[in-house]
Amino acid sequence: MQNDDQERTILVLNSGSSSLKFGLFAQRDGDETLLLEGAAEGIGRDDGRLRIKAADGRVLLQQEHLLESQTDALQKLSQVLARQHHARPSAVGHRVVHGGPHLRTHQRITEAVRRQLREALHFAPLHIPPALALIDEATQIFGDAPHFACFDTAFHATLPPRAAQFALPHRYADAGVIRYGFHGLSYESLVRQLGDALPSRAVFAHLGNGSSVCALLDGRSVDTSMGLTPTGGIPMGTRCGDLDPGVLLYLMRAERLDADALETLLNRHSGLAGYADGESDMQALEKRVAAGDARASLALDAFATAVRKTIGGYAALLGGIDLLVLTGGIGEHSVEVRRRVCDGLAFLGLVENEPGGKVRVLHTEEERQISRHCRALLEAGAG
């Protein structure tokens, strides 16, 4: 057991729809320092892989095989932690995409919180079930540590009514049918990284398998592309993004699709995968584009155009853009997507690779941000 509060470690579990990222942190020099990190990717697929490495880059575990679930990956992580002789974590932080209308602040996970998450399943059907399963498994493994839920929606609690409320009768907003916004922990980490260098008018774009764009005024979210659920906004890997509501009515009437069938179609078989015959991986799409594949080219063009249009709309909302930040797996690593997004934005002064310019690429630090919140909650006595 550790005696120095400054040495208490926090294990962060970042649950995605088909992935699990994690990091072990200790506090050094007033901020969270990484001790160990890793990721399980392609969960449920034959080409899944798990990699765990120390902060100095040493690979502690690397496996390439089918990972049946996030709990499977967590079991292997706990074994590595034991072998590395790390003290058991003093707290475990969980990224939770959506807490529904009643969970909008980071907090300790209690049975009441679990119950509210179960009641919010329909808000994020891809994310909440595996997150709940992971919380249950992590509680079994690290039951002597407090567990905290950090919500992606919390950062967007500052949305003004004109952005948060849909053009529906007020009773729906009263029932929680509003724009929540997501990737909040990612955006919050960018605000923290930029510090005093963050200008008044900024737009952040988190581009990955799930993608969104956020308009910030003085560091606060004032609009964002995702809505009630992480399905809305720009087209994503397998999610459709915004649709004319009439499309849903057509599918219900002409193809007799019920809610479950619509959910599967819109969340698992649409977006880039819908354009490109099932392919959602950006690197694979770029290779197909280079080989002259028309459908892959359409997917890439539609994705970049949707991002660019959203940025342009936020320029009008903010009265200009002083900084555009691109992050996430695609935003950080795809030169082609960044080029296509920025093409046509020069009139806003947004020119990629311009020294000292308004466009920056930053690595998102969701896990470190979660660790910060957990430590603050611990110090406040929530543990």
Buried (B, 14 or more C-beta within 10 A) or exposed (E): EEEEEEEBBBBBBBBBBBBBBBBBBBBEEEEBBBBBBBBBBBBEEEEBBBBBBBBEEEEBBEBEEBBEBBBBBBEBBBEBBEEEEBEBBBBBBBBBBBBBBEBBEBBBBEEEBBEBBEBBBEBBBBBBBBBBBBBEBBBEBBEEBBBBBBBBBBBBBBBEEEBBBEEEEEEEBEEEBBBBBBBBBBBBBBBBBBEEEBBEBBBBBBBBBBBBBBBBBEBBBBBBBBBBBBBBBBBBBBBBBBBEEEEBEEBBEEEEBEEEEBBEBBBBBBBBBBBBEEBBBBEEBBEBBEEEBEBBBBBBEBBBBBBBEBBBBBBEBBEBBBBBBBBBBBBBBBEBBBEBBBEBBEEBBBBBEEEEBBBBBBEBBBBBBBBBBBBEBBEEEBB
